Amino acid sequence: MRSDGDARGRNRASHVIPFRGSGRARWPNYRELAEIGFSTRHTEAVSRRLGQGGDEVTDYRFYRLSGLEKSWAITIGCGSCFAAAWLLYGYAFVGIATASLGLFYPRYYARALGRKRRDKLRRQFKEALQALSSLLSAGRSVENAFMSLEQDLVLLIGEEQSDLLAELRAIANRLLNGEPIEIGLQDFARRSELEEVTNFSDVIRICKKTGGDLVEVVRRTSYLISEKLEVELEVEVLIAQKKFESRIMIGMPFAFVGILQVMAGDYMQPLHKGMGIVVLTVCLFLLLGCCRWIFRIMDIRL
């Protein structure tokens, strides 16, 4: 004999309502969930996890590599470690033993791709702030501006499947469900860890709590954040050439040793035995320290 809880679970699971004009299904809004017995805490959890159309929201603090990306990172990491060790020491077995260090490269590669995705999200957020300022200047409220922001932003970004558009759809869906706009913005700021999004969500929250001319404050904040992002982009353009030169400088010692190995093998022979191996090892660690120092210098954040 089945319990009443099983019957209630089947009843709740069957309440999936299609979107208007589409065959896809979505979760019902707060009122509909309350009618079939869901608690308020459960409906808030559903709203945090689901955007429009039932898609999982993205946590931009972490980047999960796909199978192809992970295989590519392992191949590049192991191949680079093998080539570097073989060029320096001249022994294949040393290169094979060192190639296992390349298994740590997918972790670095995932951080690099995650940072690249967040930088792209930051640039798109700048475009969103400019579009939002235009909508507010036209006399719309903040909530109505966010509801219409996606349509205007598609023309500026040119990507219908971008991360920012997915976040705007999730915020618009929360507004339709009756959530305050600051809740969706704070959740977006928490998952993205972008300073600009955090500052913007704090401004919205404070204005909602203390009152004031919300439209003017949001428009002014959007202008200031956009100015800061433009300065960051200008700095990034100025140091782009130096970053390229630093990568060339990192690779030149290995290329120089490789050329000497091929063209003057007898000249390099003393470095492949006795104290020569110690000298090469010390030089390798010094080169790794310089690489880390260069990367830290080039990492300029305002």
N, C-alpha and C positions, 0 to 999 in steps of 0.2 A: 504493500500500500504506500503510495507516494505522499509525501508531506505537503503541507500548505506552502512551505517555503519554495519547493520545487515548482509549484503551480504559479506562485508569484514571480519566480525567476523567468518562467516561460512567458508569462504575460508581459513582463518588462522587456524581454528580448524581442518580442514581436512588434513593439512600438517603434518602428523605424519609418520615418516619414520622408518621401522623396522631395527633392528640390522642385521648385516651380519650373516647369519647362524642361526638365531633364529626367533621365531615368535613374540617376544616382540616388543613393539613400544617405540620410544624415540623421544625427541624433536630434530629438525634439528640443525645444527651448525650455527655459525654466518652468513656465506655467504648465506646459505639457508633461514635463517630468514630474512635477508635483502632483498632477492629476492621477498618475499611475503609481504613486507611492514612493518616489525617490526622495531622499532627504536633501536638505539644502547643501550640506557639506558634500554629498555625492555629486550634485549638479555642478558645484563649483569646481570639483576635481575634473569632471568631464570637460568643462569649459577651458580649464588650463591645458588639458592634454590634446584637445581637438580644435582645429581651426575649421573654416568653412569646407564642407565636403568630407569631414571626418579625417583629415590628414593629421599625422603626428607633427607637433611643433618641433623645431630644430633647436638643439642646444649647441650654440656656436662656440662654447668654451672647449669643446672636444671635436675632433675630426676622426671619423672611422674610415680607414682605408678599405676600398673594395678589393676583391681578390686580384684583379688585374693591376691595380695600383701597388698593392703589397708585393706582388711578384716582381714588378718593375723596380721597386725600391730595393728589394733584396738583390736583384741582379746587378743594379748599379753600385750598391754598397760593397758587395763582395768582389765584384770585378775591379772597382777602384782600389780597394785594399790590396788585392792580389797584385795589380799592376804597380802600385807604389812600392810595395815591399820587394817585388822582383827587380824593379829598376834600381832600387837603392842597394840591395844586398847581393843581387846577381844569382840567387839560388831559388829554384822553383819551389822547393819544399817550404822555404820561409814564406813565400807568397801564399801557398796553400794554407799554411797554419795561420797566417794573418787574415786570410779571407773571411774567417768566421766573425771577425769584428764588424763586417758589413751587415750582420744580422741586426745590429742596433740602429742602422740607418732608417728603417721604416718609421721608427719613433720620431726621429728628427724630421723626416719627410712629412709625416702627418701634422706635426706642429707648423711646418712651413706652409702646407696647404690650408690649414686652419687659419693661420694669420692672413694668408692671401684672401681667403673668403671673407674674413672680417674687414679687411681693408676695402674690398669691393663693396661690402655692405655699408661701410662708412661713407664711401663716395656716393652711393645711391641714396643714403639718408640725407646727404646734403641737397641732392636734387629734390627729394621729398619735402624738405623744409622750404625751399624756394617755391615749390608748387603750393604748399600749404599757406605761405604768406600771401600768395596771389588770391587764393580762395577766401582767406580772411579779409583781405582788402576789398573784395567784392561784396562784403556784408554778410557772409555766412557765419554761422556759429561754429565752434570748434568741432562738435560732434558731427554736424552735417558736412563740414570740410573733410573730416576723416572718411566719411562714407563715400565721398566723391573723389577722394585723392587717388585711388587706384586707377581710375579711368584716365586721369590727366597724366599720371606718372608713367603709364605704358608708353605714351608717345615720347617721353623724355628718355627713358631707359632703353626702350626697344627690345626688352626681354619680358615676355609674358610669364615665364616660369622662374623669375628671379626670386631670391630669398626675401627681399624687402616687400615685394608684392604679396608673397605668401603671408608675411607678418601683417600687412595692412588688411588682407582678407580676414585673418584671424581676429584682429581688433574690431573690424566692422561686424563680424559675426557676434562678438561679445556685446557690442552696442545693441544689436538686435535682440540679444537675450536679456538685456536690461542691466548689464554690468556698467559701472562707471568707466570712463575712458582711461582714467589714471591707473586702473588695475591692469588693463592690457598693456599699457606702456611700461609699467614697472616690471611686469613679467618679461617683456621683450628686453628691457635693460638688464635684467638679471641674467638672462640666457646669453646675451651678446657681450656683456661686460664692456660695452663701448661708453666712453666718458660722455660723448655728445648725447647719446640716448638717455643715459642716466640723468644728466643735467636737465634735459627737456622734460622727462617724466617728473622730476622733482618740482620743476616750475609749475607744471599742470596740477600736481597734487597740492602744492602750497596755495595756488590761486583758488582752487576749488574749496580749500579749507578756510582760508582767511577772507576770500572775496576780492573784489577789485575788478578792473577792466581786463578780463581774461583775454579777450581778442588782441588788445594792444600789447599786453605782456608777452603773449605767445608770438606775435609778429616780431617784437623786439628781440626776443630770445632766439628766434629762428635766424634773424639777421646776424646776431653775434656768433652763433655756432657756425653759420655758413662762412663767415669771415675767417674763423679759426681753421676750418677745414681747407679753405683756399690757401692759407699760409702754409699748412702742412704739405699740400700738393706742390707748392712752389719750392719748398725745401727739398722734397723728394726728387723733383726734376733737376735741381742744382747738383745733387750728389749722385745722380744716376750714372754719370760718366766715371766718377771716382769708384763707385761700386764695381763697374766693369773692369776698371784698371786693377783693382784689388784682386779680383778673381784671376786675372792674367798673372799678377805677381805671385799668387799662391801656386799656380801651375807651372811657372817657369823653372823652379829648381828641379822638379821631376823631369821636365822635358830636357833640361840641360844635362842632367846625369844620364838620361837615356841616350842622348846623342853621343856623349863620351863613351858610353858602353859599346855602342855600335862602331864608332869611328876610331876610337883609341882604347881598346880593351886592355892592353898592357899597362896603359897609364893609370887605369882604375883598379888594377889588380891588387895593389897594396891595401886598398880600403875594404877588401873582401876577406880579410883575415887579421887576426890579432887585434891590435888597438884600432885598426881601421874600422872594424865593426862597432866598437865603442864610440868612435867619433861620429859615425853615421847615425847611430842611435841618438846621441846627444843632439845632433843637428836636426833630426826628425822631430824630437820633442820641442826644441826651440821653434821650429817651423809651425808646429801645431799651436804653440802658445801665441805666436804672432798672428795666426789665422783667427784665433778667438779674440785677440785684441782688436784686430781690424774690424771684425763683425760688430763688436761692441761700440767702436767709434762710429761706425756707419749707421748704427741704430739710433736715430735722432727722433725723439718724441717731444712734442710741445705740450 
